[in-house]
Amino acid sequence: MQELLYNPEKILFTVLTIIILLGVGLLLARYGFRSYNYHGGAIAISATCIGTITFIVGIILLITNLQYLVLPALIAGGIYFYNR
């Protein structure tokens, strides 16, 4: 928790990296799966594989950097429940 006070840039970078990895992974996997169902082909399979791998890497980063995400998650949860 001490690192939170000294290095907010690292936390922001980590959170953004995780969000980007998860988002890009999901988009690629969905695109590849859809186009494979319509056309088939190697590009669709590779897009699905790359998307899945990216998503898994994002989840691994999420699990390893959980202590950075506790504070933003608490803030976001508080805002969400406050606005309900």
trRosetta pair geometry for C-beta under 8 A, 3 or more apart (Angstrom, degrees):
i j d omega theta_ij theta_ji phi_ij phi_ji
1 4 5.6 -34 -170 10 51 120
1 5 7.9 46 145 -16 67 94
1 67 7.2 -115 -69 177 61 115
2 5 6.3 -55 -170 28 44 107
2 6 6.9 19 147 -3 72 111
3 6 5.9 -69 -148 47 41 101
3 7 5.4 -29 178 35 81 112
3 10 7.5 -57 162 71 111 137
3 11 7.9 144 124 -57 95 105
4 7 7.5 -84 -120 55 12 68
4 8 7.3 45 -176 -87 55 68
4 11 6.4 46 -124 -60 68 149
4 68 7.3 164 -92 -123 92 65
4 71 6.5 105 -139 -15 145 152
7 10 4.2 9 149 17 116 118
7 11 6.7 130 110 -18 78 87
8 11 5.5 -57 -153 38 42 113
8 12 6.1 42 152 -20 73 105
9 12 5.7 -55 -148 38 32 110
9 13 6.1 33 154 -19 66 108
10 13 5.7 -56 -147 39 29 113
10 14 6.2 30 154 -20 65 107
10 68 8.0 -113 116 -116 86 140
11 14 5.7 -54 -147 36 30 111
11 15 6.3 28 156 -17 65 107
11 68 4.7 -174 -133 -157 90 114
12 15 5.9 -56 -146 38 29 109
12 16 6.2 25 157 -15 65 109
13 16 5.9 -58 -145 40 27 108
13 17 6.1 30 156 -22 64 108
14 17 5.7 -55 -147 35 28 113
14 18 6.4 27 156 -18 64 105
14 61 7.4 -165 -167 171 87 112
14 65 5.2 -155 173 -169 135 160
14 68 5.4 34 87 104 142 167
15 18 5.9 -56 -151 36 30 109
15 19 6.3 27 154 -17 65 108
15 68 6.6 -140 -57 131 90 117
15 69 6.5 138 -103 -96 96 85
15 72 6.1 68 -116 2 149 166
16 19 5.7 -56 -145 38 32 110
16 20 6.1 31 157 -18 67 108
17 20 5.9 -58 -145 39 27 109
17 21 6.2 27 157 -19 65 108
17 61 6.7 -98 112 163 108 159
18 21 5.8 -55 -145 37 29 110
18 22 6.3 24 159 -15 64 108
18 58 5.5 115 -157 -159 61 84
18 61 5.1 -155 -97 106 93 119
18 62 5.2 113 -153 -76 132 79
18 65 6.9 -137 -57 61 136 132
18 69 7.6 -50 56 -77 164 130
19 22 6.0 -58 -147 39 27 107
19 23 6.1 23 157 -16 64 113
20 23 5.8 -60 -143 41 27 109
20 24 5.9 20 163 -13 67 111
21 24 6.2 -58 -138 41 24 104
21 25 5.9 26 161 -21 62 113
21 54 5.5 -154 -166 173 77 86
21 55 7.2 155 147 -101 81 29
21 57 5.8 -106 -171 93 138 95
21 58 3.3 176 110 -82 112 103
21 61 6.6 88 46 31 157 140
22 25 5.8 -59 -146 38 24 113
22 26 6.3 22 159 -17 62 108
22 55 6.1 66 -132 -132 52 70
22 58 4.0 178 -61 152 68 155
22 59 7.3 98 -96 -56 99 65
22 62 7.5 48 -60 -50 125 130
23 26 6.0 -58 -149 36 27 107
23 27 6.3 23 157 -16 65 109
24 27 5.8 -56 -145 39 31 110
24 28 6.1 28 159 -17 66 109
24 51 7.4 -142 135 -125 63 75
24 54 5.6 -74 98 148 97 150
25 28 6.0 -58 -145 39 26 107
25 29 6.1 21 160 -15 64 111
25 51 4.9 122 -165 -173 51 62
25 52 6.8 105 -171 -94 102 10
25 53 7.5 -143 -126 72 110 42
25 54 3.5 -162 -86 95 94 95
25 55 3.0 171 142 -57 142 72
25 56 7.5 180 -150 3 152 51
25 57 7.6 178 -74 43 139 86
25 58 5.7 -134 0 2 142 131
26 29 5.9 -59 -144 40 27 108
26 30 6.1 25 159 -17 65 109
26 51 6.9 157 -48 -177 4 111
26 55 6.0 98 -55 -95 62 122
27 30 5.9 -59 -147 38 27 108
27 31 6.1 24 158 -17 65 110
27 51 6.9 -141 74 -128 48 122
28 31 5.8 -57 -143 39 28 109
28 32 6.0 25 160 -16 65 110
28 47 5.2 -143 -175 179 87 82
28 48 7.3 178 138 -95 81 24
28 50 5.6 -77 155 92 149 93
28 51 2.9 -168 93 -82 97 106
28 54 6.5 74 38 33 139 138
29 32 5.9 -56 -143 40 27 109
29 33 6.1 26 159 -19 64 110
29 47 7.6 180 -90 135 27 76
29 48 5.4 67 -137 -143 60 60
29 51 3.2 -161 -47 117 68 132
29 52 5.3 98 -98 -58 122 67
29 55 6.3 -22 -23 -20 138 137
30 33 5.9 -59 -145 38 27 109
30 34 6.2 25 158 -18 64 109
30 51 7.4 -145 8 176 53 161
31 34 6.0 -59 -148 37 27 109
31 35 6.2 13 162 -9 65 111
31 47 5.8 -74 93 150 99 140
31 51 7.4 159 41 -62 88 150
32 35 6.2 -61 -141 43 26 101
32 36 6.0 29 158 -23 64 110
32 43 7.9 -143 -123 130 88 61
32 44 4.8 136 -161 -171 68 59
32 45 6.9 136 -177 -79 117 7
32 46 7.3 -142 -127 73 134 41
32 47 3.2 -177 -81 92 112 97
32 48 3.3 -153 113 -51 136 70
32 49 7.6 -129 162 6 168 53
32 50 7.8 142 -49 42 150 85
32 51 5.9 -163 10 8 127 132
33 36 5.7 -55 -145 35 27 112
33 37 6.6 28 155 -20 61 104
33 44 7.5 144 -64 178 13 102
33 48 5.4 99 -58 -104 70 118
34 37 5.9 -58 -155 32 30 109
34 38 6.6 14 154 -8 65 108
35 38 5.7 -59 -145 44 37 105
35 39 5.6 -22 176 31 76 108
35 41 7.4 -51 137 50 103 113
35 43 7.5 -43 114 97 140 97
35 44 4.3 -150 94 -104 98 116
35 47 7.3 42 47 53 127 145
36 39 7.2 -74 -117 61 20 68
36 40 5.9 50 -158 -109 59 34
36 41 7.1 -138 -110 45 65 68
36 44 3.6 166 -67 139 79 136
36 45 6.3 96 -100 -63 129 61
36 48 6.5 -19 -22 -34 140 135
39 44 6.7 159 70 -36 96 140
40 44 6.7 -149 178 39 17 140
41 44 5.1 93 70 8 85 102
41 45 7.2 -153 102 -4 46 89
42 45 5.6 -57 -150 38 38 111
42 46 6.1 32 156 -16 72 107
43 46 5.9 -58 -146 41 29 106
43 47 6.2 31 155 -21 65 107
44 47 5.7 -53 -145 36 30 111
44 48 6.4 31 155 -19 63 105
45 48 5.8 -56 -152 35 30 111
45 49 6.4 28 152 -18 65 106
46 49 5.6 -52 -145 38 35 112
46 50 6.1 32 157 -17 68 106
47 50 5.9 -54 -142 40 29 108
47 51 6.1 31 157 -19 63 110
48 51 5.8 -58 -147 39 27 112
48 52 6.3 26 157 -19 64 107
49 52 5.9 -57 -148 36 28 109
49 53 6.3 25 156 -17 65 108
50 53 5.8 -55 -146 39 30 110
50 54 6.2 32 155 -20 65 108
51 54 5.7 -55 -145 36 29 111
51 55 6.3 30 156 -20 64 107
52 55 5.7 -56 -149 36 30 112
52 56 6.3 30 153 -19 65 105
53 56 5.7 -55 -148 36 31 110
53 57 6.4 33 153 -19 65 104
54 57 5.7 -53 -149 36 31 112
54 58 6.4 35 151 -20 63 105
55 58 5.5 -53 -152 34 32 115
55 59 6.5 32 151 -19 65 102
56 59 5.6 -52 -149 35 34 110
56 60 6.4 37 151 -20 66 103
57 60 5.6 -51 -148 35 33 113
57 61 6.4 34 152 -17 65 104
58 61 5.7 -54 -149 38 31 111
58 62 6.2 37 150 -25 64 105
59 62 5.3 -50 -148 33 34 118
59 63 6.5 32 154 -18 66 102
60 63 5.9 -54 -150 35 31 107
60 64 6.3 21 156 -12 66 109
61 64 5.9 -60 -141 42 30 104
61 65 5.8 -3 168 9 68 115
62 65 6.7 -73 -136 53 19 88
62 66 7.0 56 155 -78 57 72
62 69 7.0 8 -154 -20 74 160
63 66 6.1 -11 -161 -47 32 108
65 68 4.8 -23 169 26 96 118
65 69 6.4 90 118 -20 85 101
66 69 5.7 -69 -151 41 39 106
66 70 6.8 58 153 -48 71 88
67 70 6.0 -27 -154 -5 37 115
68 71 7.6 -62 178 29 39 99
68 72 7.8 14 142 6 69 111
69 72 5.8 -61 -152 50 54 105
69 73 5.4 54 152 -26 81 111
70 73 6.0 -64 -148 40 24 110
70 74 6.3 24 156 -20 64 108
71 74 5.8 -54 -146 34 29 110
71 75 6.4 27 156 -17 64 106
72 75 5.6 -55 -146 38 34 111
72 76 6.0 31 157 -18 69 107
73 76 5.8 -53 -142 40 30 109
73 77 6.1 31 157 -19 64 108
74 77 5.8 -55 -144 39 28 111
74 78 6.2 31 156 -21 63 107
75 78 5.8 -56 -150 36 28 112
75 79 6.4 27 154 -17 64 106
76 79 5.8 -54 -148 37 32 110
76 80 6.2 34 153 -23 65 107
77 80 5.6 -53 -145 35 31 114
77 81 6.3 19 162 -10 67 107
78 81 6.2 -60 -144 42 27 100
78 82 6.0 29 156 -23 64 112
79 82 5.6 -57 -144 36 28 114
79 83 6.3 16 161 -12 64 111
80 83 6.3 -68 -151 40 24 102
80 84 6.8 37 151 -41 61 100
81 84 5.6 -36 -150 6 38 120
